[in-house]
Amino acid sequence: MTDSYPSPFAMPGAALRHHAARLPDAEALCFPLTDARLSFAGWLDQAESLARGLLALEGWLGGTGPQIFAR
């Protein structure tokens, strides 16, 4: 698969952090079936919370779970 539109960001998390810092209150996600909306700052907060939980689970599993790295 080739990138038609190369990104200036090395990882998706870098793009999310950039947009959360630049436009924290801007709408990032919209879920039409529930009419729920999420700002870039809210999305970053939820993504980091999930990453922390997965890292904690990794330790609980004794290192046998998925390899996930977060800053």
C-alpha positions as CSV (number, residue, x, y, z in Angstrom):
1,M,0.0,0.0,0.0
2,T,1.4,3.4,-1.0
3,D,0.7,6.6,0.8
4,S,-1.1,9.0,-1.5
5,Y,-0.9,11.7,1.1
6,P,2.2,11.4,3.2
7,S,1.8,12.6,6.8
8,P,4.3,14.9,8.5
9,F,3.8,12.9,11.6
10,A,5.7,9.7,12.4
11,M,2.9,8.1,14.4
12,P,-0.9,8.7,14.7
13,G,-0.4,9.7,18.3
14,A,1.9,12.5,17.3
15,A,-0.8,13.9,15.0
16,L,-3.4,13.7,17.8
17,R,-1.1,15.4,20.3
18,H,-0.4,18.2,17.7
19,H,-4.1,18.8,17.0
20,A,-5.0,18.6,20.7
21,A,-2.4,21.3,21.5
22,R,-3.4,23.5,18.5
23,L,-7.2,23.1,18.6
24,P,-8.2,21.5,21.9
25,D,-11.8,22.3,21.8
26,A,-12.4,21.7,18.1
27,E,-14.7,18.8,17.3
28,A,-12.6,15.8,16.3
29,L,-15.0,12.9,16.2
30,C,-18.8,12.7,15.7
31,F,-20.8,9.6,16.3
32,P,-24.1,10.2,14.3
33,L,-26.1,7.3,15.8
34,T,-25.7,8.6,19.3
35,D,-25.0,12.3,18.5
36,A,-22.0,12.0,20.7
37,R,-19.1,14.3,19.9
38,L,-15.5,14.4,21.1
39,S,-13.0,17.3,20.9
40,F,-9.3,16.7,20.1
41,A,-8.4,17.3,23.8
42,G,-11.1,14.8,24.9
43,W,-9.9,12.2,22.3
44,L,-6.3,12.6,23.4
45,D,-7.4,12.2,27.1
46,Q,-9.3,9.0,26.3
47,A,-6.5,7.6,24.1
48,E,-3.9,8.2,26.9
49,S,-6.1,6.7,29.5
50,L,-6.6,3.6,27.3
51,A,-2.8,3.4,26.8
52,R,-2.1,3.7,30.5
53,G,-4.7,0.9,31.2
54,L,-3.1,-1.4,28.6
55,L,0.4,-0.7,30.0
56,A,-0.9,-1.6,33.5
57,L,-2.5,-4.8,32.0
58,E,0.9,-5.6,30.4
59,G,2.5,-5.5,33.9
60,W,-0.3,-7.6,35.4
61,L,0.1,-10.2,32.7
62,G,3.8,-10.5,33.4
63,G,4.9,-9.2,30.1
64,T,3.0,-11.6,28.0
65,G,0.5,-9.2,26.6
66,P,0.7,-6.9,23.6
67,Q,3.8,-4.7,23.4
68,I,2.4,-1.1,23.7
69,F,4.6,1.9,24.3
70,A,3.4,5.3,25.5
71,R,5.1,8.5,26.5
